[in-house]
Every structure is written in C-alpha cells, then in structure tokens.
Amino acid sequence: MKSFTFADMSSITRTQLGDQVPLELFRTIRLIGLYQGLPMGGKGTTLTVGRKIGDSLPVNSLEELLQLIQDLKIGIPRILSREEGIVRVAMDDCFCKGLPVMDEKMVCDLEGAIMEGALSRIWGKRVNVRETKCNVSGHEHCEYEIRF
C-alpha cells in the first residue's frame, strides 16, 4: 500500500476553502480527540506520530527544522542554549498559547516528537526531546531539551 509523504501534504487544490484550517480544530483533535479519547492520554500515539512526521520532513539541519516549524505556523522556535550534547529550544506562540492554565500539565509532546524524529534522521543517532515548560503549565513559552 502506498504511503503519504510530506510532499503530498502540500498538494492543496481546495478552491474555496484554501489551505487554512482553524486552530480550534487542531486543538480539538489533539487535546480532546487524542488526549481524552485514547488510553494513557494518547501519549504513546502522539510520540509515534510525531517521530514519523519529523522523520519525513524535508530538512537537513536543526536550523532548517526550526525554520520549517515557523513556516508551518507550529510556533516560533528559538535556540536558548547549546552545550555538549544538549540544545534548549523555546517555542513562542505555540498552538497551546492562550489555553487555560492547568498546573503541571504539558501538552506539546507532539512538537517535541516531531523535532526528535527529524533530528534523529539528520544527525544519524538517537535523539531525545523532552518538553520542560509549557504555556498550559503557566510558563511564558514552551521549552524543549534536546539530548543527543
């Protein structure tokens, strides 16, 4: 069976509705459909899906990945720090910005898994990305720790 590719996703021929869908729909699919509809809050599914998406992205460096994340309006990423084996990335204007604060709740694991999948392919080794801050937890931005 043929699989879809990331390139297939840009083939949009909707003449009346175009290429945009409301953020409310994306949030509903993620936070109600996946997190509330699947066992364990959909965590395993979200990580598997995100890694697969990341692996398929047409990027060849961390900088290209961060630019694509912004171009796709996932958020506005910026590198906070780089040290041996660790990169910290903040995500401003993330999809969760403006949602009600729920103490200690992290909801942006899909974005981290996308980065993990892309960087594992780019760098040719196992990469681990963990969300350490989230708007939903009351932080000013979402933040990820990339370990390789």
N, CA, C and O atoms as a GROMACS GRO file, in nm:
protein
  592
    1MET      N    1   0.083  -0.117   0.000
    1MET     CA    2   0.000   0.000   0.000
    1MET      C    3   0.088   0.125   0.000
    1MET      O    4   0.187   0.132   0.074
    2LYS      N    5   0.053   0.220  -0.081
    2LYS     CA    6   0.130   0.344  -0.090
    2LYS      C    7   0.107   0.430   0.034
    2LYS      O    8  -0.004   0.439   0.085
    3SER      N    9   0.213   0.492   0.082
    3SER     CA   10   0.204   0.581   0.198
    3SER      C   11   0.209   0.726   0.151
    3SER      O   12   0.268   0.756   0.047
    4PHE      N   13   0.148   0.814   0.228
    4PHE     CA   14   0.158   0.957   0.201
    4PHE      C   15   0.295   1.007   0.243
    4PHE      O   16   0.358   0.951   0.334
    5THR      N   17   0.342   1.111   0.177
    5THR     CA   18   0.468   1.176   0.213
    5THR      C   19   0.440   1.319   0.255
    5THR      O   20   0.330   1.370   0.234
    6PHE      N   21   0.539   1.383   0.313
    6PHE     CA   22   0.523   1.523   0.350
    6PHE      C   23   0.498   1.607   0.225
    6PHE      O   24   0.418   1.701   0.229
    7ALA      N   25   0.564   1.574   0.114
    7ALA     CA   26   0.543   1.647  -0.011
    7ALA      C   27   0.397   1.638  -0.056
    7ALA      O   28   0.343   1.735  -0.109
    8ASP      N   29   0.333   1.523  -0.034
    8ASP     CA   30   0.192   1.508  -0.071
    8ASP      C   31   0.104   1.608   0.006
    8ASP      O   32   0.002   1.654  -0.047
    9MET      N   33   0.142   1.641   0.126
    9MET     CA   34   0.060   1.728   0.210
    9MET      C   35   0.049   1.869   0.154
    9MET      O   36  -0.046   1.940   0.185
   10SER      N   37   0.144   1.911   0.071
   10SER     CA   38   0.138   2.046   0.015
   10SER      C   39   0.060   2.053  -0.115
   10SER      O   40   0.049   2.160  -0.176
   11SER      N   41   0.006   1.941  -0.159
   11SER     CA   42  -0.077   1.939  -0.279
   11SER      C   43  -0.221   1.974  -0.239
   11SER      O   44  -0.302   1.886  -0.210
   12ILE      N   45  -0.249   2.103  -0.237
   12ILE     CA   46  -0.379   2.152  -0.191
   12ILE      C   47  -0.450   2.219  -0.307
   12ILE      O   48  -0.399   2.315  -0.366
   13THR      N   49  -0.566   2.168  -0.341
   13THR     CA   50  -0.641   2.224  -0.454
   13THR      C   51  -0.781   2.268  -0.413
   13THR      O   52  -0.871   2.275  -0.497
   14ARG      N   53  -0.799   2.298  -0.286
   14ARG     CA   54  -0.930   2.347  -0.239
   14ARG      C   55  -0.948   2.489  -0.291
   14ARG      O   56  -0.881   2.581  -0.247
   15THR      N   57  -1.039   2.505  -0.384
   15THR     CA   58  -1.056   2.636  -0.448
   15THR      C   59  -1.135   2.734  -0.362
   15THR      O   60  -1.116   2.855  -0.376
   16GLN      N   61  -1.220   2.686  -0.275
   16GLN     CA   62  -1.300   2.778  -0.195
   16GLN      C   63  -1.245   2.796  -0.053
   16GLN      O   64  -1.245   2.908  -0.002
   17LEU      N   65  -1.200   2.689   0.010
   17LEU     CA   66  -1.157   2.700   0.149
   17LEU      C   67  -1.006   2.717   0.164
   17LEU      O   68  -0.960   2.753   0.273
   18GLY      N   69  -0.929   2.693   0.059
   18GLY     CA   70  -0.786   2.718   0.064
   18GLY      C   71  -0.708   2.623   0.153
   18GLY      O   72  -0.751   2.510   0.177
   19ASP      N   73  -0.593   2.671   0.202
   19ASP     CA   74  -0.501   2.585   0.275
   19ASP      C   75  -0.503   2.605   0.426
   19ASP      O   76  -0.416   2.554   0.496
   20GLN      N   77  -0.599   2.677   0.478
   20GLN     CA   78  -0.602   2.706   0.621
   20GLN      C   79  -0.718   2.634   0.691
   20GLN      O   80  -0.827   2.621   0.635
   21VAL      N   81  -0.693   2.587   0.811
   21VAL     CA   82  -0.798   2.535   0.898
   21VAL      C   83  -0.784   2.606   1.032
   21VAL      O   84  -0.673   2.646   1.068
   22PRO      N   85  -0.891   2.622   1.105
   22PRO     CA   86  -0.883   2.695   1.232
   22PRO      C   87  -0.798   2.622   1.337
   22PRO      O   88  -0.797   2.499   1.345
   23LEU      N   89  -0.728   2.700   1.416
   23LEU     CA   90  -0.650   2.646   1.526
   23LEU      C   91  -0.740   2.567   1.622
   23LEU      O   92  -0.695   2.470   1.683
   24GLU      N   93  -0.865   2.609   1.635
   24GLU     CA   94  -0.959   2.539   1.723
   24GLU      C   95  -0.974   2.393   1.682
   24GLU      O   96  -0.986   2.306   1.768
   25LEU      N   97  -0.975   2.364   1.551
   25LEU     CA   98  -0.988   2.227   1.503
   25LEU      C   99  -0.865   2.146   1.541
   25LEU      O  100  -0.878   2.034   1.591
   26PHE      N  101  -0.746   2.201   1.519
   26PHE     CA  102  -0.622   2.133   1.555
   26PHE      C  103  -0.618   2.105   1.705
   26PHE      O  104  -0.583   1.995   1.748
   27ARG      N  105  -0.652   2.205   1.785
   27ARG     CA  106  -0.654   2.186   1.931
   27ARG      C  107  -0.754   2.078   1.971
   27ARG      O  108  -0.725   1.997   2.059
   28THR      N  109  -0.870   2.076   1.906
   28THR     CA  110  -0.973   1.977   1.939
   28THR      C  111  -0.926   1.837   1.908
   28THR      O  112  -0.944   1.745   1.988
   29ILE      N  113  -0.865   1.818   1.792
   29ILE     CA  114  -0.812   1.686   1.755
   29ILE      C  115  -0.708   1.642   1.856
   29ILE      O  116  -0.711   1.528   1.902
   30ARG      N  117  -0.616   1.731   1.890
   30ARG     CA  118  -0.507   1.697   1.981
   30ARG      C  119  -0.552   1.677   2.124
   30ARG      O  120  -0.528   1.572   2.184
   31LEU      N  121  -0.620   1.778   2.180
   31LEU     CA  122  -0.643   1.779   2.324
   31LEU      C  123  -0.770   1.708   2.367
   31LEU      O  124  -0.781   1.664   2.482
   32ILE      N  125  -0.866   1.696   2.279
   32ILE     CA  126  -0.987   1.621   2.313
   32ILE      C  127  -0.981   1.484   2.246
   32ILE      O  128  -0.997   1.382   2.313
   33GLY      N  129  -0.959   1.480   2.116
   33GLY     CA  130  -0.957   1.354   2.044
   33GLY      C  131  -0.847   1.259   2.088
   33GLY      O  132  -0.875   1.144   2.123
   34LEU      N  133  -0.723   1.305   2.088
   34LEU     CA  134  -0.611   1.218   2.125
   34LEU      C  135  -0.595   1.204   2.276
   34LEU      O  136  -0.593   1.092   2.328
   35TYR      N  137  -0.584   1.316   2.345
   35TYR     CA  138  -0.553   1.309   2.488
   35TYR      C  139  -0.666   1.253   2.573
   35TYR      O  140  -0.642   1.182   2.670
   36GLN      N  141  -0.789   1.285   2.536
   36GLN     CA  142  -0.901   1.236   2.615
   36GLN      C  143  -0.962   1.109   2.557
   36GLN      O  144  -1.030   1.035   2.629
   37GLY      N  145  -0.938   1.082   2.428
   37GLY     CA  146  -1.001   0.968   2.364
   37GLY      C  147  -0.918   0.842   2.361
   37GLY      O  148  -0.972   0.735   2.335
   38LEU      N  149  -0.789   0.852   2.386
   38LEU     CA  150  -0.701   0.735   2.380
   38LEU      C  151  -0.647   0.700   2.518
   38LEU      O  152  -0.637   0.786   2.605
   39PRO      N  153  -0.613   0.572   2.538
   39PRO     CA  154  -0.554   0.533   2.668
   39PRO      C  155  -0.425   0.611   2.696
   39PRO      O  156  -0.354   0.651   2.604
   40MET      N  157  -0.397   0.631   2.823
   40MET     CA  158  -0.276   0.699   2.870
   40MET      C  159  -0.266   0.840   2.811
   40MET      O  160  -0.155   0.890   2.789
   41GLY      N  161  -0.378   0.903   2.787
   41GLY     CA  162  -0.378   1.039   2.733
   41GLY      C  163  -0.321   1.049   2.594
   41GLY      O  164  -0.281   1.157   2.551
   42GLY      N  165  -0.317   0.936   2.521
   42GLY     CA  166  -0.267   0.938   2.384
   42GLY      C  167  -0.118   0.956   2.371
   42GLY      O  168  -0.068   0.974   2.261
   43LYS      N  169  -0.045   0.951   2.483
   43LYS     CA  170   0.098   0.981   2.486
   43LYS      C  171   0.178   0.895   2.387
   43LYS      O  172   0.258   0.947   2.309
   44GLY      N  173   0.158   0.764   2.391
   44GLY     CA  174   0.232   0.675   2.301
   44GLY      C  175   0.201   0.704   2.155
   44GLY      O  176   0.291   0.703   2.070
   45THR      N  177   0.075   0.729   2.125
   45THR     CA  178   0.034   0.758   1.988
   45THR      C  179   0.094   0.890   1.942
   45THR      O  180   0.147   0.899   1.832
   46THR      N  181   0.086   0.990   2.025
   46THR     CA  182   0.140   1.122   1.990
   46THR      C  183   0.290   1.114   1.962
   46THR      O  184   0.338   1.175   1.867
   47LEU      N  185   0.363   1.041   2.045
   47LEU     CA  186   0.507   1.029   2.025
   47LEU      C  187   0.539   0.954   1.896
   47LEU      O  188   0.628   0.995   1.821
   48THR      N  189   0.468   0.845   1.870
   48THR     CA  190   0.491   0.767   1.748
   48THR      C  191   0.460   0.850   1.624
   48THR      O  192   0.537   0.852   1.528
   49VAL      N  193   0.347   0.918   1.626
   49VAL     CA  194   0.305   1.001   1.513
   49VAL      C  195   0.404   1.116   1.492
   49VAL      O  196   0.446   1.141   1.379
   50GLY      N  197   0.442   1.184   1.598
   50GLY     CA  198   0.535   1.296   1.587
   50GLY      C  199   0.670   1.255   1.531
   50GLY      O  200   0.725   1.324   1.446
   51ARG      N  201   0.723   1.144   1.579
   51ARG     CA  202   0.853   1.096   1.529
   51ARG      C  203   0.844   1.064   1.380
   51ARG      O  204   0.936   1.095   1.304
   52LYS      N  205   0.736   1.002   1.339
   52LYS     CA  206   0.717   0.966   1.198
   52LYS      C  207   0.708   1.093   1.113
   52LYS      O  208   0.769   1.100   1.006
   53ILE      N  209   0.633   1.191   1.159
   53ILE     CA  210   0.623   1.318   1.087
   53ILE      C  211   0.762   1.382   1.076
   53ILE      O  212   0.803   1.424   0.967
   54GLY      N  213   0.833   1.391   1.187
   54GLY     CA  214   0.965   1.452   1.187
   54GLY      C  215   1.062   1.384   1.092
   54GLY      O  216   1.137   1.451   1.021
   55ASP      N  217   1.059   1.252   1.090
   55ASP     CA  218   1.147   1.175   1.002
   55ASP      C  219   1.119   1.206   0.855
   55ASP      O  220   1.209   1.194   0.772
   56SER      N  221   0.996   1.245   0.823
   56SER     CA  222   0.958   1.268   0.683
   56SER      C  223   0.981   1.412   0.636
   56SER      O  224   0.965   1.441   0.517
   57LEU      N  225   1.018   1.500   0.726
   57LEU     CA  226   1.031   1.642   0.689
   57LEU      C  227   1.152   1.666   0.599
   57LEU      O  228   1.257   1.604   0.617
   58PRO      N  229   1.138   1.755   0.502
   58PRO     CA  230   1.248   1.785   0.408
   58PRO      C  231   1.346   1.887   0.466
   58PRO      O  232   1.361   1.997   0.412
   59VAL      N  233   1.413   1.849   0.573
   59VAL     CA  234   1.510   1.938   0.637
   59VAL      C  235   1.640   1.862   0.660
   59VAL      O  236   1.640   1.740   0.675
   60ASN      N  237   1.752   1.936   0.662
   60ASN     CA  238   1.883   1.872   0.677
   60ASN      C  239   1.968   1.933   0.787
   60ASN      O  240   2.087   1.902   0.797
   61SER      N  241   1.909   2.019   0.871
   61SER     CA  242   1.983   2.076   0.982
   61SER      C  243   1.883   2.122   1.088
   61SER      O  244   1.764   2.136   1.061
   62LEU      N  245   1.934   2.145   1.207
   62LEU     CA  246   1.849   2.198   1.314
   62LEU      C  247   1.790   2.332   1.272
   62LEU      O  248   1.672   2.358   1.296
   63GLU      N  249   1.870   2.416   1.210
   63GLU     CA  250   1.823   2.548   1.170
   63GLU      C  251   1.710   2.537   1.066
   63GLU      O  252   1.612   2.611   1.073
   64GLU      N  253   1.725   2.447   0.969
   64GLU     CA  254   1.619   2.426   0.870
   64GLU      C  255   1.492   2.374   0.937
   64GLU      O  256   1.381   2.414   0.901
   65LEU      N  257   1.507   2.285   1.033
   65LEU     CA  258   1.392   2.232   1.106
   65LEU      C  259   1.319   2.343   1.179
   65LEU      O  260   1.196   2.353   1.171
   66LEU      N  261   1.393   2.426   1.249
   66LEU     CA  262   1.330   2.536   1.324
   66LEU      C  263   1.261   2.634   1.230
   66LEU      O  264   1.155   2.688   1.263
   67GLN      N  265   1.320   2.658   1.114
   67GLN     CA  266   1.256   2.748   1.017
   67GLN      C  267   1.128   2.685   0.962
   67GLN      O  268   1.028   2.756   0.946
   68LEU      N  269   1.128   2.556   0.935
   68LEU     CA  270   1.008   2.489   0.886
   68LEU      C  271   0.898   2.490   0.992
   68LEU      O  272   0.780   2.508   0.959
   69ILE      N  273   0.935   2.470   1.116
   69ILE     CA  274   0.837   2.476   1.226
   69ILE      C  275   0.768   2.613   1.225
   69ILE      O  276   0.646   2.621   1.244
   70GLN      N  277   0.844   2.718   1.205
   70GLN     CA  278   0.786   2.852   1.200
   70GLN      C  279   0.704   2.870   1.072
   70GLN      O  280   0.594   2.925   1.076
   71ASP      N  281   0.756   2.824   0.958
   71ASP     CA  282   0.683   2.838   0.831
   71ASP      C  283   0.548   2.766   0.835
   71ASP      O  284   0.450   2.813   0.777
   72LEU      N  285   0.543   2.652   0.905
   72LEU     CA  286   0.419   2.576   0.918
   72LEU      C  287   0.328   2.632   1.027
   72LEU      O  288   0.219   2.579   1.051
   73LYS      N  289   0.373   2.737   1.092
   73LYS     CA  290   0.297   2.805   1.199
   73LYS      C  291   0.269   2.714   1.318
   73LYS      O  292   0.167   2.727   1.385
   74ILE      N  293   0.362   2.623   1.343
   74ILE     CA  294   0.355   2.539   1.463
   74ILE      C  295   0.389   2.625   1.584
   74ILE      O  296   0.331   2.608   1.692
   75GLY      N  297   0.483   2.715   1.567
   75GLY     CA  298   0.528   2.805   1.671
   75GLY      C  299   0.647   2.882   1.619
   75GLY      O  300   0.688   2.867   1.504
   76ILE      N  301   0.703   2.965   1.705
   76ILE     CA  302   0.822   3.042   1.668
   76ILE      C  303   0.936   2.993   1.757
   76ILE      O  304   0.951   3.038   1.871
   77PRO      N  305   1.017   2.900   1.704
   77PRO     CA  306   1.124   2.843   1.786
   77PRO      C  307   1.249   2.930   1.788
   77PRO      O  308   1.279   3.001   1.692
   78ARG      N  309   1.319   2.923   1.900
   78ARG     CA  310   1.447   2.992   1.910
   78ARG      C  311   1.537   2.911   2.002
   78ARG      O  312   1.494   2.855   2.102
   79ILE      N  313   1.663   2.907   1.966
   79ILE     CA  314   1.761   2.833   2.045
   79ILE      C  315   1.798   2.918   2.166
   79ILE      O  316   1.840   3.032   2.153
   80LEU      N  317   1.782   2.859   2.285
   80LEU     CA  318   1.818   2.928   2.409
   80LEU      C  319   1.962   2.903   2.446
   80LEU      O  320   2.033   2.994   2.491
   81SER      N  321   2.007   2.777   2.427
   81SER     CA  322   2.146   2.745   2.462
   81SER      C  323   2.189   2.618   2.390
   81SER      O  324   2.107   2.534   2.352
   82ARG      N  325   2.320   2.608   2.374
   82ARG     CA  326   2.384   2.488   2.317
   82ARG      C  327   2.502   2.455   2.406
   82ARG      O  328   2.586   2.540   2.436
   83GLU      N  329   2.507   2.331   2.448
   83GLU     CA  330   2.624   2.282   2.521
   83GLU      C  331   2.650   2.141   2.473
   83GLU      O  332   2.575   2.089   2.390
   84GLU      N  333   2.751   2.078   2.522
   84GLU     CA  334   2.787   1.945   2.477
   84GLU      C  335   2.671   1.847   2.494
   84GLU      O  336   2.634   1.814   2.607
   85GLY      N  337   2.614   1.802   2.383
   85GLY     CA  338   2.508   1.701   2.386
   85GLY      C  339   2.370   1.751   2.423
   85GLY      O  340   2.277   1.670   2.434
   86ILE      N  341   2.353   1.882   2.444
   86ILE     CA  342   2.222   1.936   2.483
   86ILE      C  343   2.196   2.068   2.411
   86ILE      O  344   2.281   2.157   2.408
   87VAL      N  345   2.077   2.080   2.354
   87VAL     CA  346   2.031   2.206   2.297
   87VAL      C  347   1.896   2.236   2.362
   87VAL      O  348   1.812   2.147   2.373
   88ARG      N  349   1.876   2.359   2.404
   88ARG     CA  350   1.748   2.400   2.461
   88ARG      C  351   1.680   2.496   2.363
   88ARG      O  352   1.739   2.593   2.316
   89VAL      N  353   1.554   2.464   2.334
   89VAL     CA  354   1.477   2.543   2.237
   89VAL      C  355   1.349   2.592   2.302
   89VAL      O  356   1.276   2.514   2.364
   90ALA      N  357   1.322   2.722   2.288
   90ALA     CA  358   1.194   2.779   2.332
   90ALA      C  359   1.102   2.785   2.212
   90ALA      O  360   1.147   2.804   2.099
   91MET      N  361   0.972   2.768   2.237
   91MET     CA  362   0.872   2.778   2.131
   91MET      C  363   0.774   2.886   2.172
   91MET      O  364   0.688   2.865   2.257
   92ASP      N  365   0.788   3.003   2.110
   92ASP     CA  366   0.695   3.113   2.135
   92ASP      C  367   0.574   3.096   2.044
   92ASP      O  368   0.584   3.036   1.937
   93ASP      N  369   0.461   3.149   2.087
   93ASP     CA  370   0.338   3.146   2.007
   93ASP      C  371   0.298   3.004   1.968
   93ASP      O  372   0.246   2.981   1.858
   94CYS      N  373   0.321   2.911   2.058
   94CYS     CA  374   0.288   2.770   2.035
   94CYS      C  375   0.136   2.754   2.022
   94CYS      O  376   0.060   2.843   2.061
   95PHE      N  377   0.091   2.641   1.968
   95PHE     CA  378  -0.052   2.617   1.950
   95PHE      C  379  -0.129   2.624   2.080
   95PHE      O  380  -0.249   2.651   2.079
   96CYS      N  381  -0.064   2.601   2.193
   96CYS     CA  382  -0.133   2.599   2.321
   96CYS      C  383  -0.142   2.736   2.387
   96CYS      O  384  -0.207   2.751   2.491
   97LYS      N  385  -0.079   2.836   2.328
   97LYS     CA  386  -0.080   2.972   2.385
   97LYS      C  387  -0.224   3.021   2.399
   97LYS      O  388  -0.300   3.021   2.302
   98GLY      N  389  -0.261   3.062   2.519
   98GLY     CA  390  -0.395   3.114   2.544
   98GLY      C  391  -0.492   3.012   2.601
   98GLY      O  392  -0.602   3.049   2.643
   99LEU      N  393  -0.454   2.885   2.605
   99LEU     CA  394  -0.540   2.785   2.668
   99LEU      C  395  -0.540   2.806   2.819
   99LEU      O  396  -0.447   2.866   2.873
  100PRO      N  397  -0.642   2.758   2.888
  100PRO     CA  398  -0.645   2.772   3.034
  100PRO      C  399  -0.523   2.706   3.099
  100PRO      O  400  -0.477   2.601   3.054
  101VAL      N  401  -0.472   2.768   3.203
  101VAL     CA  402  -0.359   2.713   3.277
  101VAL      C  403  -0.406   2.594   3.359
  101VAL      O  404  -0.506   2.602   3.431
  102MET      N  405  -0.333   2.486   3.347
  102MET     CA  406  -0.358   2.364   3.426
  102MET      C  407  -0.223   2.327   3.486
  102MET      O  408  -0.135   2.276   3.417
  103ASP      N  409  -0.207   2.352   3.614
  103ASP     CA  410  -0.078   2.332   3.680
  103ASP      C  411  -0.015   2.198   3.644
  103ASP      O  412  -0.080   2.093   3.648
  104GLU      N  413   0.113   2.206   3.610
  104GLU     CA  414   0.198   2.091   3.581
  104GLU      C  415   0.152   2.008   3.461
  104GLU      O  416   0.192   1.893   3.448
  105LYS      N  417   0.069   2.064   3.373
  105LYS     CA  418   0.024   1.993   3.253
  105LYS      C  419   0.114   2.032   3.137
  105LYS      O  420   0.138   2.151   3.114
  106MET      N  421   0.162   1.934   3.064
  106MET     CA  422   0.244   1.956   2.944
  106MET      C  423   0.167   1.895   2.827
  106MET      O  424   0.135   1.776   2.830
  107VAL      N  425   0.136   1.975   2.725
  107VAL     CA  426   0.053   1.924   2.616
  107VAL      C  427   0.122   1.930   2.480
  107VAL      O  428   0.060   1.895   2.379
  108CYS      N  429   0.246   1.971   2.474
  108CYS     CA  430   0.313   1.991   2.345
  108CYS      C  431   0.416   1.882   2.315
  108CYS      O  432   0.522   1.910   2.260
  109ASP      N  433   0.384   1.759   2.352
  109ASP     CA  434   0.475   1.650   2.325
  109ASP      C  435   0.483   1.615   2.176
  109ASP      O  436   0.585   1.563   2.132
  110LEU      N  437   0.378   1.643   2.097
  110LEU     CA  438   0.383   1.616   1.953
  110LEU      C  439   0.494   1.699   1.889
  110LEU      O  440   0.571   1.647   1.808
  111GLU      N  441   0.503   1.826   1.924
  111GLU     CA  442   0.607   1.912   1.868
  111GLU      C  443   0.746   1.860   1.903
  111GLU      O  444   0.836   1.860   1.819
  112GLY      N  445   0.764   1.817   2.027
  112GLY     CA  446   0.891   1.759   2.067
  112GLY      C  447   0.923   1.632   1.991
  112GLY      O  448   1.037   1.610   1.951
  113ALA      N  449   0.823   1.548   1.970
  113ALA     CA  450   0.843   1.422   1.896
  113ALA      C  451   0.876   1.449   1.749
  113ALA      O  452   0.954   1.377   1.688
  114ILE      N  453   0.815   1.554   1.692
  114ILE     CA  454   0.848   1.592   1.554
  114ILE      C  455   0.996   1.630   1.546
  114ILE      O  456   1.068   1.586   1.456
  115MET      N  457   1.042   1.713   1.640
  115MET     CA  458   1.184   1.751   1.643
  115MET      C  459   1.272   1.628   1.661
  115MET      O  460   1.375   1.614   1.596
  116GLU      N  461   1.231   1.538   1.750
  116GLU     CA  462   1.307   1.416   1.778
  116GLU      C  463   1.323   1.331   1.652
  116GLU      O  464   1.432   1.284   1.622
  117GLY      N  465   1.213   1.311   1.580
  117GLY     CA  466   1.219   1.230   1.458
  117GLY      C  467   1.307   1.292   1.351
  117GLY      O  468   1.386   1.222   1.287
  118ALA      N  469   1.294   1.423   1.332
  118ALA     CA  470   1.374   1.491   1.230
  118ALA      C  471   1.522   1.490   1.267
  118ALA      O  472   1.607   1.459   1.183
  119LEU      N  473   1.554   1.523   1.392
  119LEU     CA  474   1.694   1.532   1.433
  119LEU      C  475   1.761   1.396   1.440
  119LEU      O  476   1.881   1.385   1.413
  120SER      N  477   1.688   1.292   1.475
  120SER     CA  478   1.746   1.158   1.475
  120SER      C  479   1.790   1.119   1.334
  120SER      O  480   1.896   1.060   1.315
  121ARG      N  481   1.707   1.153   1.235
  121ARG     CA  482   1.742   1.124   1.096
  121ARG      C  483   1.859   1.211   1.050
  121ARG      O  484   1.954   1.161   0.991
  122ILE      N  485   1.852   1.341   1.079
  122ILE     CA  486   1.955   1.435   1.034
  122ILE      C  487   2.091   1.400   1.094
  122ILE      O  488   2.191   1.395   1.023
  123TRP      N  489   2.094   1.376   1.224
  123TRP     CA  490   2.220   1.353   1.294
  123TRP      C  491   2.262   1.207   1.293
  123TRP      O  492   2.374   1.175   1.335
  124GLY      N  493   2.176   1.118   1.246
  124GLY     CA  494   2.211   0.976   1.233
  124GLY      C  495   2.235   0.906   1.365
  124GLY      O  496   2.311   0.810   1.372
  125LYS      N  497   2.170   0.954   1.469
  125LYS     CA  498   2.181   0.889   1.600
  125LYS      C  499   2.056   0.916   1.681
  125LYS      O  500   1.976   1.002   1.646
  126ARG      N  501   2.040   0.844   1.787
  126ARG     CA  502   1.923   0.857   1.874
  126ARG      C  503   1.925   0.993   1.942
  126ARG      O  504   2.022   1.032   2.006
  127VAL      N  505   1.814   1.064   1.926
  127VAL     CA  506   1.796   1.196   1.989
  127VAL      C  507   1.675   1.186   2.079
  127VAL      O  508   1.576   1.121   2.045
  128ASN      N  509   1.682   1.250   2.195
  128ASN     CA  510   1.570   1.252   2.287
  128ASN      C  511   1.529   1.397   2.308
  128ASN      O  512   1.612   1.482   2.342
  129VAL      N  513   1.400   1.425   2.287
  129VAL     CA  514   1.349   1.560   2.308
  129VAL      C  515   1.241   1.553   2.415
  129VAL      O  516   1.148   1.473   2.407
  130ARG      N  517   1.256   1.637   2.516
  130ARG     CA  518   1.161   1.639   2.628
  130ARG      C  519   1.111   1.781   2.648
  130ARG      O  520   1.189   1.876   2.654
  131GLU      N  521   0.979   1.794   2.660
  131GLU     CA  522   0.920   1.924   2.690
  131GLU      C  523   0.943   1.952   2.839
  131GLU      O  524   0.906   1.871   2.924
  132THR      N  525   1.002   2.067   2.869
  132THR     CA  526   1.032   2.101   3.008
  132THR      C  527   0.948   2.216   3.061
  132THR      O  528   0.936   2.235   3.182
  133LYS      N  529   0.889   2.294   2.969
  133LYS     CA  530   0.799   2.404   3.006
  133LYS      C  531   0.686   2.407   2.906
  133LYS      O  532   0.703   2.369   2.790
  134CYS      N  533   0.569   2.455   2.951
  134CYS     CA  534   0.453   2.462   2.862
  134CYS      C  535   0.366   2.581   2.903
  134CYS      O  536   0.350   2.610   3.021
  135ASN      N  537   0.311   2.650   2.804
  135ASN     CA  538   0.217   2.759   2.832
  135ASN      C  539   0.104   2.712   2.921
  135ASN      O  540   0.062   2.785   3.011
  136VAL      N  541   0.055   2.591   2.898
  136VAL     CA  542  -0.057   2.538   2.974
  136VAL      C  543  -0.021   2.521   3.122
  136VAL      O  544  -0.109   2.526   3.208
  137SER      N  545   0.107   2.503   3.152
  137SER     CA  546   0.152   2.495   3.291
  137SER      C  547   0.173   2.632   3.352
  137SER      O  548   0.207   2.644   3.470
  138GLY      N  549   0.152   2.736   3.273
  138GLY     CA  550   0.168   2.872   3.324
  138GLY      C  551   0.300   2.937   3.288
  138GLY      O  552   0.328   3.048   3.331
  139HIS      N  553   0.383   2.869   3.208
  139HIS     CA  554   0.511   2.927   3.166
  139HIS      C  555   0.488   3.028   3.054
  139HIS      O  556   0.385   3.027   2.988
  140GLU      N  557   0.586   3.115   3.035
  140GLU     CA  558   0.575   3.219   2.931
  140GLU      C  559   0.590   3.164   2.790
  140GLU      O  560   0.548   3.229   2.694
  141HIS      N  561   0.649   3.046   2.776
  141HIS     CA  562   0.663   2.980   2.646
  141HIS      C  563   0.680   2.830   2.670
  141HIS      O  564   0.701   2.786   2.783
  142CYS      N  565   0.669   2.752   2.564
  142CYS     CA  566   0.701   2.610   2.574
  142CYS      C  567   0.851   2.597   2.554
  142CYS      O  568   0.913   2.677   2.485
  143GLU      N  569   0.909   2.496   2.616
  143GLU     CA  570   1.054   2.479   2.606
  143GLU      C  571   1.086   2.331   2.597
  143GLU      O  572   1.020   2.246   2.658
  144TYR      N  573   1.190   2.301   2.518
  144TYR     CA  574   1.232   2.163   2.494
  144TYR      C  575   1.380   2.148   2.521
  144TYR      O  576   1.460   2.237   2.494
  145GLU      N  577   1.414   2.032   2.575
  145GLU     CA  578   1.553   1.995   2.595
  145GLU      C  579   1.583   1.883   2.496
  145GLU      O  580   1.522   1.776   2.501
  146ILE      N  581   1.678   1.907   2.407
  146ILE     CA  582   1.718   1.811   2.306
  146ILE      C  583   1.850   1.750   2.351
  146ILE      O  584   1.950   1.820   2.369
  147ARG      N  585   1.849   1.620   2.370
  147ARG     CA  586   1.972   1.548   2.413
  147ARG      C  587   2.014   1.452   2.304
  147ARG      O  588   1.932   1.380   2.247
  148PHE      N  589   2.145   1.452   2.276
  148PHE     CA  590   2.198   1.360   2.175
  148PHE      C  591   2.336   1.313   2.214
  148PHE      O  592   2.398   1.235   2.141
   0.00000   0.00000   0.00000
